Each structure stands twice: as C-alpha cells, then as structure tokens.
C-alpha cells in the first residue's frame, strides 16, 4: 500500500515539477497544483515507515557505494587488509592509555580516523587522542543532548545541516542554513552539529567535506553577540580534535549585502587560520555556485536534483528519532577522555590562554 501511494504521488510530483520552476528557497506560483509541502509530508511519512523497517545498524542519510569506498582507500594509499591491521594496532594502543581505556572505541571510528589521517596509523592515534580530549572539554555541548533527543520539539528547526546523499569526487557536500537568526543560539547550534558528527563517524565514508552556507537569513549582530567561548571550543574541536579536511566553503549571498558577508568572514577569522579563510568563496548568485559544484549535487530548491531541503530535513529528523540511533547518540557521550588520568596534564592550556590562537588544518 505504501509503495502504491508513493508511486502515485511521485508521478503527480513529476507533473508538478513540469509546471513550476524553482528559484532560491521558494517556488514560483502556479495555478491548480498541489502545494509542494503536501508532497513533503507524504514523502516524510514514507521515510518514517521505511526507517521503522530499516536494519538496526543502518542509516539512510549517507550514501557511499563499495566502488566509492575502494576509490577513497586508493586515494589515501591503503588496502582493506592494511586498514584491518591498522585498526588492530590502534585498539592495542588505545586500551593501554589510562585516560582513554574506559571511554570505548569502535572499529568503524578507528577506520574513519585512518582515512582522515591519509593512512597514517600514528596520525590516527594522535587524532583519536585529541578528539576524545576536546569532546571532554565541552560538556555543555556534548553531555546535554539527552534533553534535546527526548524533547517533542523538532531537532532541526531554526538551524539545519543537511548532507547530500551522493558523494561528489568522494567528498560529502553539506548544506548549512539558519532559518531565522533572531533565534540563533550557538550552544544549541553546535549541540546539534556534534550529534550529526557522531552519526557521520559511524555511518559516513568520505574523503572530506564541501560546505555550502546559505547566509540569506544571517544577522551579523546575532552572530557577534553569541558566547565567544563556545565559538573557541568548537573551533578547537574541529581543527585539533576532529580535523576533517574541508576542501571548500561556499557562501551563498542571495539577499545579504556583500559587505555584511565579508564582515561575518572577518569575524570568523578570529578563530581560524588563513588556510581555512583562503578556501571560503562568496557567491552573489546561485548560478555562480554552479561553476564550482554541479547542479546535480544540489537540493531541488537550489536548482539541483537532490531532494528538496524540506524532505532532507524531515529525513534527518526521522533518523534521529529512531530508538537505535538515539541510543547510539547517547552512547557517544561516553566517548571522552578522563583528563585526570592523562600522563601529562596539559589539556587545559589552550583554554586558559586569553588569546584566540589561529588553527591550521589539512
């Protein structure tokens, strides 16, 4: 019954798409057609039913074929056998660390760190150590997710980070946008971001990220009046803890003045290095973005062939509400170091410093 219903409405949606062209976030008006939100609701119901029947160790948000996995491993210069040996070596090292042994580690997480480290086992160990350290140093972001996951309110409402299903050149494209910056709270924003990162550590497989930021609804004043220590903690976590490779950051500037966007970037530059800043590209139109990212890799309402952002948001919401996913996200809160047991206790040096040290990453 679900299949017949979906087939009927998807056929209707194809007819609908022929009658309407999309521009930005809003469709042009068309007569005698069903509003797109109707199809979003229908498709979301289908996704919810599908997720209920999904395997306990699966996630529909991140697609990566076996061919793409093989290509990624080839790019970083490792074989499957080498990865298995590397994971074994990491586990042997991990269990001997007094500040890490009780925190837990999975083989999937270890393999992801090997890929991020371009096949270097020693670099992977260092990244894991730093990852657990910086997770431990931001309890207000990590250890408060239970309230969010148990709340009946939508997780992805004011702020949304959406992974595109298909990889582009073995990179994961992420759309990030804020619905209304008047409700912006950087603590809430990064609380959600960290949950998404934990999901990716288990279910995603990629060579790096390409970020697309829609700044249409961003207010400079709202950004600058947020908690600066939260900004610094998350910057340290991303650049020294997680250290994923970000190949490009594309800023869509459909409505915000160019000067405003540049001032936002200047503000962000207080926390990150010139290397990251050099990878930020400002676009004054969606057409300019197409010169860097193929349209096929973008959401439908941005002129692409990926699902509409409303559908992607509902998919994200449904996935995080699944009991298996919720349990996993709660288990991830234990993946922190016990800094009191670290052989050399230098973990707080950067936080006690009054300066905002710029951070490099690769």
N, C-alpha and C positions, 0 to 999 in steps of 0.2 A: 504493500500500500504506500509506504514511504517512497519507494522508487518510482511508482506511477505518479504520485503527487509531484515529486521533484522534476520528473521528466516533463510533465505538463507545464509547470511554471517556468522551467528553464527555456522551453520553447517560446512561451509568452515573453520571457525576458529578451530572447533574441529579437523578436519582433519589436519590442520596446526600444532596444538599442538602435535599431534602424531608424527610428523616428526621432531620436534625440542625440545630440552631441554634447559631450561633457567639457566643461571649462573650469579649471580650478577645483574647488570643493563643491560646486553647485551645478546642477543640470539646468539647461535652458528649458523654458516652459514648452510643453507640448500638449495638445488637446486630446481628450478622450483616451488617456492612457493611465495605467495604474502607477501610483507613486512608487519610486524605487524602494522606499522604506518597507513597502509591503513584501517585496522580494527578499530584502534583507532579513525580515522576520521569518519568512518561510525557510530560507536557506539556513538561518541560525537554528531553527527547530530541527532541521535535518542533521546539522552538525552535532547538535546535542544528542540526538538519538544515536548517531554514528559513534560518538565518543563513549557512550554508555556501553557499547558493544566492542570497543577497542581493547586490544590486549593491554594487560596491566603495565607492561614496560614499553609502551609506545606513546608517541606524541605527534600530533598532526601538524605542528607549527613549522617544523624544519624538515625540508626535503633534501636528501643527498643520495644519489644513486651509488651503487657499488663501483661503477666506472669512474664517477667523480671522486670517490674515496681513493681509488687507485691512483688517479691523477694527482691528488693532493699529496699522497705519500711519495710519489715520484718527484714532485716539486721540491719537497723538503729532503729528499735523498734517503728515504728509509723504506725497508720492506716490512711486510706483515710480521715475519719472523723476528726482525730486528726490533720492532715495536714490542712484541711479546717479551723478548729478553730485556728490553729497556724497562718495561713495566715491572718485571720481576725485580730488577735492580733497584728501582725506586721504592718498591714495597719493603725490601730489605733495609734500605736506608731509613725510610720513614718510621718503621717500627723501633728503630734504635734511638730516635730523637725523643728525649724526655718531655719536651714541650708539645710534641705532635702526636705521640703514640695513641693517646686516648681520643683523639679528635676524629679518627676514621678517614679512610681514603678508599675510593673505588678504582677499579682498573680503567673504567671509562674516563674518569677525571685524569688519571695518570697519562693515558694515551693522548688526551686533548692537550695536556701540557707539553708532551713530547713534540706534537705537531706545531704548537705555538712556538716552541723553542728550536724549530728547524732541525729536529732530530738529535739535538744535544741533550744527553741524559743529565749532565751536570747543571746545565742551564735550567732544565726542567725541575730539578731538585730545588734550585735557588728560587724559581718562580713559585713553587708549591709552598716553600717556607714563607716567602713574602706574602703570598695570597692568604694564608692562614693568619699571619701576623696582623695584616691590615683589616681583615674581617673582624678579628678580636678587638681592634681599636675603634670600632664604630658600632657599639651595641645598640645605640639609639636608632640605627638603620636596620640592623640585622635581627636583633632579638625582640622586635616589636611587631613582627609580621603575623603572629597568631591572631591578634585583634583584627587586622585587615582581612585575613583569609576567612575569618568566622563572621565577618560583618555581612549583612544582607545587601549593603550598598555595593554598587559596581566598583570593581578594582580599577578598571581602565575607563575613566570618565574625563576628568579635566586634562590629564596627561596621558598620552598614548605612544608607545614604542612598538612598531609593527614590523616583524620580519617578513620579507618577501619569500614566497615558497621556493622559488628556483634560485640556484646559485648563478652568479654572473662571474665568469672567469675564476671560478672556485672561491669567490668572495660572497659573503652574505650582505645583501642590501637591507638597510634598516631605515624605515620612515619614522621620524620623531616629530611630534607636533603637540602644541598646547592649545586646548580648546578655548580657554579663557584665562589669561594671565592674571586677572584680578583675584582668582582663587589659587594662584601659584603658591606652593609651599615646597621648598626644595627638599625638606626632610621626607615628605610624602612622595615626591618625585623619585628620589633615589631609593626609597624603600621598595618601590615597585620595580625600579631598574635592577636592583640586586636580585630580586626574585626571578626576573627574566634571565639574568646572567646564570643563575643556578640551573635553570631549565636548560640553557644552552650548553652548559658544561656536561650535561648528561646526554642530551638528545641531538645537539647540533654537531656538524662536522664541516669545517670550512678552513680556508687559508688566511682569512682576515675579514675585515668589515669595510663597507662603504656606507657612510651615514648621509641621510638626506634630511635636513632640518627645515620644516616649514615654519618660518618666523612671522607669518601674517598676523598672528594674534599675540605676539610677544611685546610686552611693555618693558622698556629699559629700566624704569623706576622700580617695577616689581622685581626684576632680576637683581638689581643692585641693593635692594633692601632686605634680601634674604640673609640667613645665617652664614657668615663667611667661613666659620669653622667647618660647617657641613661641606661647603664647596672644597675646602682644602683637603678634608678627609677623603672625599670621593675622588679627588684628583690623584692623591697618593695611592689610593686603592687601584684606580685604573692604570696608572703609569708604572707603579712599582709592584703592585700586587698581581693584578690580572695581566697587564702588559700584552693585551691582544694587539695585533697590528691593525691600525686604521689607515687604509690606503687613501681615503679622501673623505672630506666633509663638505657636502654641497648644501649651501644655504639658499633656500627659495625666498625671494623677496617680492612677492606679488603686490603687497599693499603697503608694507612698511617703508619709510623713506630710506634711501641708501645710506645717508649719514647715520641713522639710528642703528642699522645693522652693523656698520663699521664700529660704532661706539660699543655695541654689545661684544664684538670680537675683541676690541681693545680691553674690555673688562675681563673677558675670559683669559686673555693673555697674561693676566696677573698670576694665573695658576698653572699654566702650561708652557711648554718650550717653543722656541721659534720653529722647530721642526714640525710641530703639530700645526702651528699657525700657517706655515707655508703650504699645508695641504687643505686649507679652507678656501673654497671657491664660492663667491657670491653670484647668484643668478638673478637678473632683473625680470626674467620671464621663464615660464615652463619650457618654452621652445629652446632656450639657451641650455637648460639642463639636458635636453635630448642629445646635445653634442658630446656629452660625457657618459651618459647612461642610456642604453637602448630603451625605447618606449615599451617594448615587450616586458621589461623587468619592473615596470612601474604599476601602481594601482590603477584601476579603471578610471577613477575620477581625476586622475592626473594624466589621462590620455593613454594609459598603458593597457596591458592585457591581464595583469594580476587582478585578483578580486578587489572590489570596492573596499575602501578603508573601513566602512561600517561593518562589512562582512568579516573582515580580518579582525576587527576589534571584538566582535561577538565570539569569534572562534577562540581568541585569546582568553576571553572571559570564561567560556565554557571549559576550556582545557584546565585552567587554574582552579576551577570549582570541582573537578573530578577528585574523588577521595584519594586515589593513588597519587595524583600529582600534589595535592595538598599535603599528604603525609610526607612525600619526598621533600617538599619545600621546608617543612618543619624540621625534618631530619638534618637538613643542610645547616640549620642554625648551630648544630654541634660541631661543625667543621671550622673550628677556630683553635688557635694555639693557646696554650697556657703559658703566658709570658713570665709568670713567676718561676717556672721551671726551665726557662731558656738558659743555657750555659753562660751566655754573656748578655746581660740585661741592658741592651741599648735600644730597646724598641720605642721608647718614648721621646728620643732625642729630637726627632723632626717636629713632633707636636709641641714640644716645649719651646721651640725656636719661635721668635716673633716674626721672622721674615717668611715670605711666601716663596720658597725656593722653586725655581723652574725645573720641570721634569722632562727628561728625554725618554723616548720610547722608540721601539723599532717593530 
